Structure formats: C-alpha cells, structure tokens
Amino acid sequence: MRSRYTAYVMRDAAYLRASWHPRTCPPTVDLDAPVWMGLEVKSVHALDDDHAEVEFVARYRIGGGRAVRMRERSRFEREGGRWRYVDGDVI
C-alpha cells in the first residue's frame, strides 16, 4: 500500500500498473489531478496466505482547494510471490 501511494505521489504510472492485478488493471492511470499530502494505514487484515485487505486514509488537494480525506478498504492478492492491488471500496 505504501509503495502504491508513493507511486501516486511520484506519478509513476508504470509502477502502479505493475502492482495492479491484471484482471482489474485499467488501460490508463490518471495522475494529473490531486496533490497527495499524506497516508495513514489504519489496519491490515490477512484473509489467507494470498489475500489481504488494507484500510487507509489518504489526504489530497486538488488545485488550491481544501484538503480532502479519502478512506478506502483495498483488496490485495498475492500472485507470483508479489502482492497486487485488486480493488477497493471508499468508506
């Protein structure tokens, strides 16, 4: 989760796509809008050896507007020894 957040901050679309599960990876990743301001991982739950959920809060700002907090529960799956982002629910 932290490496994906860093990739968003650094606008590294190649890393984001490489760390996304192939069955849910979008054809393009839009990195233009927000300025990311911080990440707080709230919880990590291993569901089994190859599935986990991470709940986090990320703060960002668009343009000169106010900071926004986004809370998400993300699902990850281990594939080929690497954890890949599958999807998430904003909560």
N, C-alpha and C positions, 0 to 999 in steps of 0.2 A: 504494500500500500504506500509506504513512504517513497519507494523508488518511482512509483507511478505519479505521485504528487510532484516530486522533483522534476519528472519529465514534463509535466504540465507547466511548471514554473519556467523551465528552460526551453519550452516549446519544442520538445524533441518528439515529433510525431513518429519517427521510426521506432523509438523505444516503446512508445505507447502501443503501437500496432504489434510489435514483437511480444509484448507482455499481455496482450488481449487474447482470449481464447478464440481459435479460428472460427468456431461456429457462430460467434456473436460479434466479431470484429467488423466495424463499419468500413466502407470503402475509403473514406477520408476522415480525418480528425481535425475539427475546427479549433484552432489555438489562438485566434485573434482577439476574442472579446475580453475576458477577465484578466485582472492583475491579481495573482494569488498572494495572500497575505499570511497564511498560517494553516497548519494541520494539527489536529489533536485526535489521536486514535483513542476511542473510548473503550472498545472491547474487541477481543479476538476469540472466536469460538471454533475449535476444530470439530467438525461434524464426523469425520472419519479420517483415515490416513491421506485421502486425496481430495477432500472437500472442506472448505472453511468459510466462515463469514467474518467480516471486519466491519465494525461500526465506527464511523469517524465524523468529525466536524471539520470542514474546511471553510476558511474565510476568504472572501474575494471582493473586489471592487470593479465596477465597470465604469470607465470614464472617470469623471470627477464625483461620481455619486457616493452614497454611503456604503459602508462595508456591509456585506451580506454573509450570513452564516448558512452553509448548506450541510445538513446532516444526512448521511447515507448509510445504509447497510449493504455492503458489497459482498458478492459471492465469488469465491476463487476455486479453481480446480487445478490439481497438480497433473501436468501432462508432460511426459518425457523427463520427469525429475524437476520440472520448473513450474512454479505457481503462475497461473494465468487468470486474469480478470475475466469473469463470465458476464455478470450484470449486477445491477444494484437497484435498490428502492430508496428514493428520497423519503425521509421520515420527518 
